[in-house]
């Protein structure tokens, strides 16, 4: 019997920092600036006004025009990384039809903006998180995993779910061993946050590595603690594992338990 394979769809996560933080609350990063200039602040307000009215394409063009005019060689100061972050957020909300005039997809353009923001501020947690979402949308699971890992490192407090998503992305990019390392960290650092759903993912990873005996305790817990109809499915998997691993006495006892508790 093959393991249950994941049908995971990560929700694209956009952190709209402009709604929660004033511009002077950003870290300076390598750009050396922690505040928006007056002209940058005006541009941000203008683009947000467009966006709030559902005119996302105009919000994008507003920021793009400002960035182009201020990234010329004769400008001494680089554009603040927040503008790239905000532009990435706008791109991420564009539908394919709205973005049909561009050569690259909205997700690709958004990812480029987040990378640009991270060049200036490598510790920009929200940019790592949104970059992870873009890369997942583009099925670039390796970069998505790395971005989720960085989001975990720069989050305060540490959020276990970011490492879980990173493990899923590692698994989906055929990096089962690296996914397992991330799970080891989760069990060590966040044991109280491990859910049954996460353990289902872990079993899939262990099965892909043919580490069936290591998966057995987790399968036993899933067969015991899951709700129907998953419970019965995991019970079937557990009985199957006992037989394949030639644990005949356990298999016979468990088969007796199953038929006694559910004669049908």
C-alpha positions in Angstrom: 0.0 0.0 0.0 1.4 3.4 -1.0 1.4 6.3 1.5 -1.1 9.1 1.3 0.4 11.8 -0.9 0.0 15.4 -0.1 -2.5 17.6 -1.8 -1.3 20.8 -0.2 -2.2 24.2 -1.5 -0.4 26.9 0.4 -2.3 30.1 0.8 -0.4 33.0 -0.7 0.5 35.2 2.2 0.7 39.0 1.7 1.6 41.1 4.6 0.3 44.6 4.0 2.8 46.4 6.2 1.6 49.8 5.2 -1.6 49.2 7.0 0.1 48.4 10.3 3.4 50.3 10.5 4.4 53.8 9.9 7.3 54.2 7.4 9.8 55.1 10.2 9.3 51.7 11.8 11.3 49.8 9.2 14.8 48.6 9.9 17.5 50.4 8.0 19.1 47.3 6.5 22.0 47.6 4.2 20.4 50.6 2.6 21.4 52.7 5.6 17.9 54.4 5.7 15.0 53.7 8.1 12.7 56.4 6.9 11.0 57.2 3.6 11.9 60.5 2.0 9.2 63.1 1.5 8.8 62.3 -2.2 8.7 58.5 -1.5 6.0 59.1 1.2 3.9 61.1 -1.3 4.3 58.3 -3.9 3.3 55.6 -1.5 0.2 57.6 -0.4 -0.8 58.1 -4.0 -0.3 54.5 -5.0 -2.3 53.4 -1.9 -5.1 55.7 -2.9 -5.3 54.0 -6.3 -5.1 50.6 -4.7 -7.9 51.3 -2.2 -10.2 52.2 -5.1 -9.5 48.9 -6.9 -7.2 50.6 -9.5 -4.3 48.2 -8.9 -2.7 48.7 -12.4 -2.5 52.4 -11.8 -1.0 51.8 -8.3 1.6 49.6 -10.0 2.4 52.2 -12.7 2.7 54.9 -10.0 5.4 53.1 -8.1 7.1 51.8 -11.2 7.4 55.3 -12.7 8.8 56.7 -9.4 11.3 53.9 -9.1 12.5 54.3 -12.7 13.0 58.0 -12.3 14.9 57.7 -9.0 17.1 54.7 -9.9 19.2 56.6 -12.5 23.0 56.7 -12.0 22.8 60.5 -11.3 20.7 59.8 -8.1 22.9 59.4 -5.1 20.4 57.7 -2.9 18.7 54.4 -3.6 15.0 54.1 -3.5 13.8 52.8 -0.1 13.3 49.1 -0.1 9.7 49.5 1.2 8.6 50.8 -2.2 9.8 47.5 -3.8 8.0 45.5 -1.2 4.8 47.5 -1.8 5.1 47.1 -5.6 5.5 43.4 -5.0 2.3 43.3 -3.0 0.4 45.1 -5.8 1.8 42.8 -8.5 0.7 39.8 -6.4 -2.9 41.0 -6.5 -3.0 41.5 -10.3 -5.0 38.9 -12.2 -3.4 37.3 -15.3 -5.8 39.3 -17.6 -4.7 42.6 -15.9 -1.1 41.7 -16.4 -1.5 40.3 -19.9 0.6 43.2 -21.4 3.7 42.2 -19.4 6.1 39.5 -20.6 6.4 38.0 -17.2 3.6 36.8 -14.8 2.5 38.8 -11.9 4.0 36.3 -9.5 7.4 36.6 -11.3 7.3 40.4 -11.2 6.3 40.3 -7.5 9.1 37.9 -6.6 11.6 40.2 -8.4 10.4 43.1 -6.2 10.7 41.2 -3.0 14.2 40.1 -3.9 15.1 43.7 -4.5 13.7 44.7 -1.1 15.7 41.9 0.5 18.9 43.1 -1.1 18.6 46.3 0.9 17.2 44.7 4.1 18.0 40.9 4.4 16.2 40.8 7.6 12.8 42.0 6.2 10.7 39.1 7.5 7.5 40.0 5.6 9.4 40.2 2.3 10.8 36.7 2.8 7.3 35.4 3.6 5.8 37.0 0.5 8.7 35.8 -1.7 8.0 32.3 -0.4 4.3 32.6 -1.5 5.3 33.8 -5.0 7.8 31.0 -5.5 5.2 28.5 -4.4 2.8 29.9 -6.9 5.4 29.5 -9.6 6.2 25.9 -8.4 9.7 26.9 -7.6 9.7 24.8 -4.4 13.4 25.0 -3.7 13.4 28.8 -3.5 10.1 28.8 -1.7 11.6 26.5 1.0 14.6 28.7 1.4 12.4 31.8 1.7 10.2 30.1 4.3 13.3 29.1 6.3 14.5 32.7 6.3 11.1 33.9 7.3 11.3 31.5 10.3 14.8 32.8 11.2 13.8 36.5 11.1 10.4 36.1 12.7 10.1 37.2 16.3 8.8 35.1 18.0 9.7 32.1 15.9 6.7 30.7 14.0 6.8 27.0 13.6 4.4 27.0 10.7 7.1 28.6 8.5 9.4 25.7 9.0 6.5 23.3 8.4 5.8 25.0 5.0 9.6 24.9 4.3 9.5 21.1 4.9 6.6 20.7 2.6 8.4 22.6 -0.1 11.6 20.6 0.4 9.5 17.4 0.1 7.8 18.7 -3.1 11.2 19.5 -4.6 12.4 15.9 -4.0 14.5 16.9 -1.0 13.1 14.5 1.5 16.2 14.4 3.7 16.3 18.1 4.1 12.6 18.1 4.9 13.3 15.6 7.6 15.9 17.8 9.1 13.4 20.6 9.3 10.9 18.3 11.1 13.6 17.3 13.6 14.0 21.0 14.4 10.2 21.4 14.8 10.0 18.4 17.2 13.0 19.8 19.2 12.0 23.5 19.3 8.2 23.4 19.0 6.9 20.0 20.2 3.6 21.5 21.4 2.7 22.9 18.0 3.0 19.7 16.0 -0.5 18.8 14.7 -1.8 15.5 13.4 -1.9 17.0 9.9 1.8 17.8 10.2 2.5 14.2 11.2 0.6 13.0 8.2 3.1 15.0 6.1 6.0 13.5 8.1 4.8 10.0 7.4 4.8 10.8 3.7 8.3 12.1 3.9 9.5 9.0 5.8 7.8 6.7 3.3 9.5 8.5 0.4 12.8 7.7 2.1 11.7 4.1 2.8 12.2 4.7 6.5 9.1 2.7 7.4 10.0 1.7 11.0 10.6 5.3 11.9 7.2 6.2 10.5 5.4 3.5 12.5 5.0 5.4 15.8 3.4 8.3 14.0 1.1 6.0 12.0 0.0 4.4 15.3 -0.8 7.8 16.7 -2.7 8.8 13.6 -4.7 5.5 13.6 -5.5 6.2 17.3 -6.2 9.9 17.4 -7.6 10.8 13.9 -11.2 11.5 13.3 -13.3 9.5 10.8 -13.0 8.8 7.9 -9.2 9.4 8.2 -9.1 7.2 11.3 -10.1 4.1 9.4 -7.7 4.8 6.6 -4.8 5.1 9.0 -5.9 1.9 10.7 -5.7 0.2 7.4 -2.2 1.6 6.7 -1.1 0.6 10.2 -2.3 -3.0 9.8 -0.6 -3.1 6.3 2.7 -1.8 7.8 2.7 -4.5 10.6 2.3 -7.2 7.9 5.0 -5.7 5.6 7.4 -5.3 8.5 6.7 -9.0 9.5 5.3 -8.0 12.9 2.9 -10.9 12.7 1.9 -11.0 16.4 1.1 -7.3 16.4 -0.7 -7.6 13.1 -2.9 -10.5 14.4 -3.7 -8.6 17.6 -4.5 -5.4 15.8 -6.7 -7.2 13.3 -8.6 -8.7 16.2 -9.0 -5.3 17.7 -10.2 -3.8 14.5 -12.8 -6.5 13.7 -14.0 -6.4 17.3 -14.4 -2.6 17.4 -15.8 -2.4 13.8 -17.2 -5.8 12.6 -18.1 -4.3 9.2 
